[in-house]
């Protein structure tokens, strides 16, 4: 295989709990994924990223791991997992596992032993501060409240950057790091094809553990552990001890609040850290003054400028990005950036085109390929997500009304992405024959996979085509990036160049008609590779309909 084979690949993210339930308990499971491999093959994706399925109390849906070596019975057995791996491989589909090594569940054996005794070696697997009469510092948990929890028996606090049930691991400890590498090799030896590494840039905490200032919204402690002092050292060690021992694997790091400079370091091949990274700056364009729990129309110009500056920056430093609109932590992209009422199909397709043809490896979140929307939950009882439930309380305490809080959750909750996949218009959207663990989106009779497969002009077939084009044209997988038309409101456009191939990608992100002037070099015989509205004639003064997009190739 070529060493950068993953540049020609498209990754599909599965949130197993909501993908397909095979045994009628209301939770999705591994056998459910096996049942749907043919569907994924039809879409044409190359790699599946499956969110955590290890033994877990599921306080944070598996991101709170209690045993790294076993599959949680809710999802099935190790045998089921091995069958999935085998069947996926037979179909030419790779599987990467989600790996959470910033923290474990407080139900993990290590943490339980750490609690028993300060002298236990496991105590030093976590981050503790003795009680000096007050909380160790003012860092905030990402899920609300303080990042420290007091344990009376030890008269100490442990650090949890996420929920109280997710204790941060002490990466300063060599023995802990060895344990983690051993465990990672266990999964790779099983034949998995790589890892998505959860919040992996938070592993190294600054030893000062200083208070933050709270002057701005992000002054909540994160500067002391984001891209921390030893992070590159740890990732190089992980690469040496684990990744470098396996051929053709893929590694993608989830980078919280990172910057371009560090992301280049994480992914520039010569540094031997990771293959690619996710960053989230473009998904904060609807945060009022940086606050997620607010309501604001997204700012198009900001969105485009952020994405393009990352494209340019990563290209200049020869880094590599994971390209995405959505995942299990984000509201549905079509509800957020598209127009679900008048231009459902068109906006779903245009969003796909805009992301898939940039420089990087595209990720599709389950359901995105049929335009699944936010479910519009109208009562707090419908929510399951720990972050949403915590912030529901916090916002009420701040004085917002129940109605205001529910409106915020409708737009911002992670549960927007976690409703069951709408397979068809039947009971429970064909996801399960029992009531699902979280309610199904109301529009499932209309928006579902069965309908999308029947309808030749659906978003599904547009995504299928985008995936296929990446395989056919090196300019998509390997071309350079250049932004264009950046002064035109509502236009998201760029050029890609690779040897003699030049690709022009233009997307209208608005509901207004737009006119652009096509550069002369493109006014020669070329080929429209993909478009929203079918045929498009490339001429000097080109009119674009609402949410119209196209990609045009010349040689
Ligand atoms: C990022 C994951 O995507 C999210 O779902 C999880 O809650 C946090 N990391 C903590 O593990």
Boltz pocket constraint, residues with backbone or C-beta under 6 A from the ligand:
constraints:
  - pocket:
      binder: B
      contacts: [[A, 60], [A, 63], [A, 64], [A, 100], [A, 162], [A, 198], [A, 199], [A, 254], [A, 328], [A, 329]]
      max_distance: 6.0
